[in-house]
């Protein structure tokens, strides 16, 4: 743009100098005629290239950038390089997005991408299974309208995501899911889900086992303790009788 303005100024200056020369060497009429013709040629030249650019802008394809003359050649080459760089950047972004989607599809954990208003932008198949979502129907809906458990609503409103949240689901089948929200840019968030049903069952069995063992150990110890307290309340017994009773 700066080059275009500079060359335009040079052209106008040259036209004025030539016209002034005609004015000095000939007559004012000749000078005005030369000025008018020069300005007309310059204006037609620029209008032609502007028309080329407007026609190209209707269908801006890098390979079809028009070839201009003078400063317009530089303008069109700048457009071509800009379009080519944008096309390459778009291809790189598309490939990166495809890799992200492919990686997300293959992940063993669930992934839900949320926008700044907690609306679903994308969800992988595992999150569909964990949360009972529908990929076609639920994209664009708020996650709070789809997961109605109070604990999840509290988790989202408190905005404290350092620790995961455990939720139990009964539909379509019984699942225990660990969820954690991870902000990944200024507005978006990742909702990560993991099926911990088997782990929760193992921990439940472990807790029940410990409770049963503790009860089984506590009962005989209580009986022995009560028997010893009874003996201590009977001072007439001799040490020999106590020892015999204990045997």
N, C-alpha and C positions, 0 to 999 in steps of 0.2 A: 504493500500500500504506500509506503514511504517513497519507494522507487517510482511508482506511478505518479504520485504528486510532484516529485522532483522533475520527472521528464515532461509532465504536462506544463509545469512552470517554464521549463526551458523552451518548449515548443511555442508557447505564447510569447515569451520574450523574443524569440527569433522572428516570429511573425511581426511583432511590433517594430523590431529593428529594421526589417526589410521594408515595412510600410513607411517608416520614418525616412529611410533612404530614398524611396520613390518620391516622398513629399519634398525632400531637399533637392533631388536631381530633376524631378519632373514637375508634376502639378498635384494639387490636393486631390483632384478627381482620380488620377492614376493611383495615388497612394491608398485612397479609400477602396478603389476597385481591387487592388492587390490584397488589402486587408480582408475584404469580404470574401474573396476567392480562397484565401489561405485559411480563414476561419471556417468556411464551408467545407473545405477538404478535410481539415482537422476534425470537425464535428462529424462528418460522414464516416471517417476512419474509426472514430471511437464508437459511434452508434452501431456500426457493423460488428465490432467486437463485443459490444454489450448484448447485441441480439444473439450472437453465437453463445455467449455465456448463459443467457436466459433460456435458450433452447436446450442447452446441456443440463441446466439445473432442473428441468422437468423430469429428466431421467439420468441422474448423476451416476454414471458408471466410470470408474477410473480409466478403463481402457479406451474410452471415447471422449476424453478431454480434447476440446478443439485446439488447433495449432494456430496461434496468433502471430502477429508481426510486431516488432519493436518491443515496447514495454509490455504489451499484451501477451507476448510469448512467455515472459517471466511470470506474469499473473497466472496464466493457464498451467505452467509448470508447477507453480506453488500449489495450485488447486489439486493437481495430479498427485503430488507427493503427500499432501494432506489426506486425500482420499485413500491412497494406498496404505498409509500408516494406520488410518482408522480401520481399514479392512483387515489388516494384519492383527491389530489389537482386538478386533471383534472375534477373529478366528481363535486367537489365544484364549480369550475369555470364554468362548463357547467350548473349547476343549477342556479348560479348567473346570467349567460347570459340569460337563459330561463326566469327567473323572470323579468329581465330588458326588454326583448322583450315583454313579456306579459303585463307588466305595460305600455310600450310605445304604444302597440296596443290599450289599453283601454283608453289612455289619450284623453281628449276632445280637446287638442291643438295639433298642428302639431309638429313633431320632425324629424329633418334630421341630421344624423351624418356625418360630413365631415372629411376627412383626412388632412394631412399637405398641400396637394396641392389643397384643396377645392373640392376634388372628393367625390361623394356620396358613403358612405359605407352602410348606412341603412336609411330607411324612413318609417314612420308609415302611416296608411291609411288616417289620417286626413290631414297630410302634402300633400299627393297625391291629396286630394280634394282641398286644399287651393291653391297649386302651379301648379296644372295641370300636375303632374309628372306621370311617369309609373315605377312601382316598378321593373319590370323585365328589361326594356330597359334602364332606366336612371342610375341604380346603376353602379358606376365606371366612370361616366361622370362628368365633372366639372359643378358645380352649375351655374357658370357665363355663360356657354353655354346654359343653360336651362331657366334662368331668365334673359332676355335681357334688362330690363328696366334700363336706365342710372342712375337713383337714386340708384338702388341696386348695380350697379357696383361701383359707388362712395363710397357707404357705406362700401363695402368690401375692397376697396383699401385704404381708410383712416384709417382702423383698429381702429376706435373709436366706441365701441359697448356699451357704457354706456346708450345710449338712443335707444328706438326702432325706426324702420323705418316703415312708412305707405305707402303701395302700393295699387293701384287699378288694378283689373283684370277684363277683359270683357269676357274671355273664360275659361271654358265652360259656365259660367254664371257670372253676375256682382257681384264682391266681393271686399270688402275693407279689406285688411289683414295687421295686425301689425306683423313685423318680428324683432327678436333680436338675435344676435349671441353671444354665450356664450362659451369661451374656457374652456375645462374641463380636459385637461392634457397638456403635453408639445407640442403636435402636433395636436390633434384633437379638433374639435369645434362642438357645438350643435347649429343648426339653429331652433329656436322656432317660431312657427307661430300661430296667433290667428285671428279668424274671428270677425271683429268689424264692419261688415256691418250695423247691426241694430243700434249699438251705433252711428255710423256716420250719419245715417238717422235721428235719434232723435236729434243729435246736429245740423244738417242742418235745421230741422224744428224749433228748438229753435232759431237759428240765424235769420231765415226768420221772425219768429214771432216778435222778438225784433226789427228788422229793420222796419217792418210794423207799429208796435205800435209807434216807435219813429217818423216815418213819419206822422202818423195820429195826434200825439200830436204836432209835429212841425208846421204843417200847420195852425191851428187856432191861435197858439201863434204868428206866423208871421203876420197874419192878424191884430190881436189886437195891436201888436207892431207898425205896419205901421199906423194904425188909430190914435194911440196916438201921433206918430211923426207928423202926419198931423195937429192934434189939437194944438200941441205946436208951429207950424209955423203960426198960425192964432191968433195974439195978440188982435184983436178987439173983439174976443168973450169974453163974461163975464163969470165969474165963474158959474153963474146960467145956462147959455146956455150950457156950457161944461157939467155940471152935467146933464142937461136935455137930451143932445145928448147921453151921456153915458148910460142914462136910456133907 
